[in-house]
Amino acid sequence: MLLILTAAIWGSTFVVVKGALRDVSPLLFNLLRMVIATVVLAAIYHRDLFRLKRSYLAGGAVVGLCLAAGYSFQTAGLARTTPAKSAFITGLIVVIVPLLCAVPILRPATMRRPSLSAFGGAVMAFGGILLLTTPAHTPWMSLLGSINAGDLLTLLCALGFSFHVVALAHISPRLPLGALAVLQLAFCTLIMAVALPAFEHPRLDLSPRLMIALLVTGVLATAVAFTVQSWAQQRLSATRTALILALEPVFAFLTSYFFYDERLSTRASLGALLILCGIGLTELLPMGAHGTAHEAPLPES
């Protein structure tokens, strides 16, 4: 039940962030969100911070870099596409991760080599993306050329989050949960702060809408949800966890439907269904422990 609530929180944030981007530039929003989340998690795991070792820093930097890339591309893409489309495309991480694990050097010890069903799920999900992200009357031969910039940025976000999952699978068994939680967000915040002047002219209007979005995403959707998922994964298998969290794009669409009056055409609805089927086909395989775009996986007991 708590994981379902976590998926609902993550799904609803697509609409919250979409509204907040009227008042702030995307990279600055991410930086402010991560500062809040880092402070909250540092308070939660403050005892673990006293046991930090120098050897932990490299692992925290790697996962922090992947996390920064994922969130930066996601928010930049969301400024140019709809909340529902962003959520469904982001959900492709559970298809991309098994494909990355087909490369021996990338495959963690906790994951198995993907089977043909995983590749079938990837093909199904890719077909769903084409239907979801292209205009309704686009000829089949012109599908790839009609995907907009926001959708492409969100695809890069899914790739960044997928590398984040793979990196966590390598690193999380060697680091205490609290130390890893704080370090990855702290390095993510640092990387975003360094990159901000190079890639964006910051824009900020401290409106009530923006303040609410920062609190919801920084505290609920990052710090609290991270803790809830980490606790739940100690009690549930990784496969069951991933299947529950695959509800995230469904909640995103429902929230966008009620608050943005967003409708999916028959073609886009078929694409969304294909993505969910591809995710389900991939996740029903016993692939070993892997998490979502947001959080660290824990080894299964």
Legacy VTK file of the C-alpha trace (Angstrom):
# vtk DataFile Version 3.0
C-alpha trace
ASCII
DATASET POLYDATA
POINTS 301 float
0.000 0.000 0.000
2.845 2.388 0.784
4.485 1.623 -2.560
1.202 2.317 -4.366
1.050 5.635 -2.496
4.660 6.331 -3.550
3.779 5.646 -7.208
0.812 8.008 -6.864
3.058 10.741 -5.423
5.604 10.368 -8.221
2.877 10.275 -10.855
1.208 13.425 -9.558
4.478 15.384 -9.517
4.577 15.524 -13.317
1.573 17.859 -13.234
2.918 19.791 -10.220
6.278 20.386 -11.914
4.626 21.300 -15.229
2.751 24.100 -13.467
5.809 25.262 -11.507
7.868 25.664 -14.689
5.812 28.748 -15.495
7.631 30.459 -12.611
11.134 28.984 -12.750
13.614 27.693 -15.312
13.969 23.876 -15.407
17.555 23.445 -14.172
17.114 25.954 -11.349
13.964 24.129 -10.234
15.891 20.856 -10.083
18.692 22.452 -8.096
16.314 23.931 -5.511
14.436 20.628 -5.264
17.628 18.662 -4.648
18.882 21.122 -2.030
15.673 20.598 -0.061
15.805 16.812 -0.467
19.475 16.643 0.561
18.843 18.659 3.730
15.853 16.489 4.663
17.702 13.202 4.055
20.779 14.476 5.904
18.522 15.108 8.901
16.957 11.625 8.608
20.281 9.783 8.208
22.476 12.094 10.287
23.909 9.190 12.291
25.212 7.528 9.135
27.019 10.729 8.168
29.368 10.309 11.121
30.510 6.963 9.650
31.325 8.225 6.156
34.489 6.846 4.568
36.554 8.339 1.788
35.924 5.219 -0.301
32.193 6.046 -0.342
32.719 9.308 -2.229
33.472 7.841 -5.669
30.324 5.694 -5.611
28.216 8.621 -4.478
29.639 10.799 -7.257
28.853 8.245 -9.992
25.231 7.687 -8.976
24.822 11.417 -8.329
25.978 12.205 -11.875
23.494 9.726 -13.387
20.708 11.076 -11.184
21.500 14.671 -12.152
21.383 13.762 -15.849
18.059 11.962 -15.449
16.294 14.734 -13.566
17.754 17.517 -15.741
16.617 15.919 -19.004
13.248 15.025 -17.469
12.438 18.556 -16.315
13.740 20.159 -19.524
11.624 17.724 -21.530
8.549 18.284 -19.378
8.685 21.987 -20.239
8.158 20.964 -23.890
5.748 18.020 -23.676
2.696 16.927 -21.660
2.794 15.364 -18.160
1.259 12.066 -19.280
3.648 11.622 -22.221
6.612 12.498 -20.004
5.575 9.901 -17.422
5.021 7.095 -19.937
8.377 7.748 -21.643
10.183 7.941 -18.291
8.654 4.573 -17.426
10.806 3.031 -20.152
13.650 2.713 -17.638
12.343 -0.714 -16.650
12.799 -1.770 -20.277
16.153 -0.034 -20.877
17.795 -1.454 -17.725
17.598 -5.103 -18.891
18.952 -4.051 -22.287
21.929 -2.350 -20.620
22.468 -5.533 -18.638
22.942 -7.403 -21.893
26.396 -5.749 -21.964
28.607 -7.912 -19.705
30.705 -5.031 -18.373
27.565 -3.155 -17.292
25.697 -6.132 -15.831
25.754 -6.165 -12.001
26.189 -9.430 -10.136
22.611 -9.098 -8.821
21.117 -9.155 -12.331
20.756 -11.939 -14.857
21.395 -11.741 -18.575
18.158 -10.587 -20.266
16.178 -13.163 -22.201
14.458 -12.814 -25.566
11.270 -11.754 -23.764
13.070 -8.683 -22.430
14.070 -7.665 -25.951
10.489 -8.306 -27.068
9.278 -5.972 -24.310
11.734 -3.312 -25.472
10.500 -3.525 -29.067
6.879 -3.319 -27.883
7.613 -0.290 -25.701
9.525 1.467 -28.503
6.563 0.996 -30.807
4.351 2.429 -28.085
6.584 5.509 -27.819
6.246 6.167 -31.537
2.452 6.030 -31.294
2.315 8.093 -28.100
4.656 10.896 -29.123
3.768 11.505 -32.785
0.802 13.459 -34.188
-2.339 11.465 -34.933
-2.180 11.645 -38.734
1.563 11.170 -39.193
2.399 8.656 -41.973
4.112 5.534 -40.683
7.259 6.243 -42.701
7.627 9.677 -41.053
7.135 8.670 -37.422
10.705 9.155 -36.188
10.995 12.616 -37.714
7.817 13.889 -36.037
8.835 13.332 -32.394
9.196 16.719 -30.693
12.194 18.006 -28.727
10.491 17.475 -25.363
9.924 13.795 -26.114
13.554 13.327 -27.180
14.812 15.023 -24.009
12.581 12.717 -21.970
14.045 9.700 -23.781
17.489 10.914 -22.685
16.072 11.244 -19.174
14.988 7.592 -19.251
18.500 6.621 -20.373
20.086 8.670 -17.576
17.822 7.115 -14.948
18.572 3.658 -16.377
22.310 4.176 -15.907
21.458 5.405 -12.402
19.716 2.110 -11.649
22.621 0.055 -13.022
25.180 2.123 -11.106
23.186 1.705 -7.899
23.025 -2.050 -8.404
26.840 -2.101 -8.516
27.411 0.317 -5.647
24.558 -0.074 -3.145
25.757 -3.423 -1.677
29.023 -1.733 -0.658
27.585 1.374 1.006
25.255 1.829 3.993
21.777 2.904 2.877
21.831 6.226 4.721
25.277 7.209 3.450
24.363 6.320 -0.136
21.057 8.184 0.088
22.674 11.418 1.253
25.803 11.187 -0.917
24.003 10.634 -4.201
21.685 13.586 -3.618
24.528 15.781 -2.355
26.659 15.059 -5.451
23.581 15.469 -7.662
23.015 18.908 -6.112
26.674 19.857 -6.587
26.704 18.782 -10.252
23.488 20.693 -10.941
24.925 23.819 -9.297
28.081 23.662 -11.447
26.164 22.966 -14.673
23.468 25.606 -14.172
25.427 28.693 -15.374
26.701 26.836 -18.445
23.370 25.517 -19.695
20.721 27.980 -18.544
19.914 31.583 -17.832
18.090 31.148 -14.493
14.581 32.512 -14.140
12.779 32.644 -10.789
9.450 34.013 -9.563
8.790 32.907 -5.972
5.081 32.274 -6.381
2.953 30.147 -4.021
2.596 27.598 -6.835
6.381 27.242 -7.084
6.876 26.987 -3.307
4.278 24.216 -3.078
5.913 22.358 -5.985
9.351 22.560 -4.336
8.029 21.242 -1.038
6.056 18.433 -2.710
8.913 17.301 -4.961
11.762 17.942 -2.534
10.205 16.466 0.606
7.438 14.058 -0.454
8.556 12.892 -3.910
12.274 12.618 -3.130
13.176 12.403 0.557
10.060 10.708 1.995
9.378 8.513 -1.051
13.024 7.405 -1.070
12.754 6.276 2.545
9.408 4.514 1.990
10.651 2.586 -1.047
13.883 1.586 0.661
11.884 0.260 3.638
9.394 -1.552 1.391
12.091 -3.217 -0.720
13.413 -4.918 2.396
10.074 -6.758 2.536
9.098 -7.220 -1.137
10.901 -8.712 -4.104
12.423 -6.325 -6.632
10.118 -7.660 -9.377
6.976 -7.047 -7.353
8.260 -3.615 -6.362
8.947 -2.634 -9.972
5.516 -3.835 -11.112
3.820 -1.715 -8.445
5.887 1.342 -9.353
5.010 0.844 -13.029
1.686 2.406 -11.966
3.476 5.781 -11.895
2.585 6.809 -15.482
-1.011 5.706 -14.898
-1.287 8.070 -11.921
0.427 10.780 -13.986
-2.175 10.470 -16.723
-5.065 10.460 -14.234
-3.703 13.596 -12.546
-3.163 15.297 -15.910
-6.665 14.267 -16.976
-8.338 15.862 -13.939
-6.167 18.988 -13.593
-5.040 19.707 -17.187
-7.993 18.116 -18.960
-5.426 16.188 -21.017
-6.896 13.606 -23.353
-5.068 10.883 -25.219
-6.203 10.103 -28.743
-6.959 6.521 -29.743
-3.510 6.305 -31.312
-1.753 7.746 -28.227
-3.790 5.507 -25.911
-2.670 2.461 -27.895
0.915 3.679 -27.578
0.580 4.089 -23.793
-0.910 0.597 -23.557
1.976 -0.859 -25.580
4.494 0.836 -23.261
2.795 -0.627 -20.177
2.664 -4.067 -21.843
6.361 -3.809 -22.696
7.144 -2.836 -19.116
5.054 -5.706 -17.774
6.624 -8.237 -20.163
10.087 -7.146 -19.089
9.398 -6.905 -15.367
7.647 -10.263 -15.061
11.023 -11.886 -15.726
13.139 -12.779 -12.667
15.910 -10.332 -13.522
17.311 -9.899 -10.010
17.315 -6.701 -7.989
16.809 -3.447 -9.786
14.948 -0.295 -8.851
13.243 2.585 -10.530
14.321 5.894 -11.914
14.214 7.423 -8.499
15.754 5.228 -5.905
18.417 2.766 -4.888
17.640 -0.942 -5.023
18.301 -3.110 -2.011
19.564 -6.667 -2.292
16.756 -9.164 -1.963
16.758 -11.246 1.187
LINES 1 302
301 0 1 2 3 4 5 6 7 8 9 10 11 12 13 14 15 16 17 18 19 20 21 22 23 24 25 26 27 28 29 30 31 32 33 34 35 36 37 38 39 40 41 42 43 44 45 46 47 48 49 50 51 52 53 54 55 56 57 58 59 60 61 62 63 64 65 66 67 68 69 70 71 72 73 74 75 76 77 78 79 80 81 82 83 84 85 86 87 88 89 90 91 92 93 94 95 96 97 98 99 100 101 102 103 104 105 106 107 108 109 110 111 112 113 114 115 116 117 118 119 120 121 122 123 124 125 126 127 128 129 130 131 132 133 134 135 136 137 138 139 140 141 142 143 144 145 146 147 148 149 150 151 152 153 154 155 156 157 158 159 160 161 162 163 164 165 166 167 168 169 170 171 172 173 174 175 176 177 178 179 180 181 182 183 184 185 186 187 188 189 190 191 192 193 194 195 196 197 198 199 200 201 202 203 204 205 206 207 208 209 210 211 212 213 214 215 216 217 218 219 220 221 222 223 224 225 226 227 228 229 230 231 232 233 234 235 236 237 238 239 240 241 242 243 244 245 246 247 248 249 250 251 252 253 254 255 256 257 258 259 260 261 262 263 264 265 266 267 268 269 270 271 272 273 274 275 276 277 278 279 280 281 282 283 284 285 286 287 288 289 290 291 292 293 294 295 296 297 298 299 300
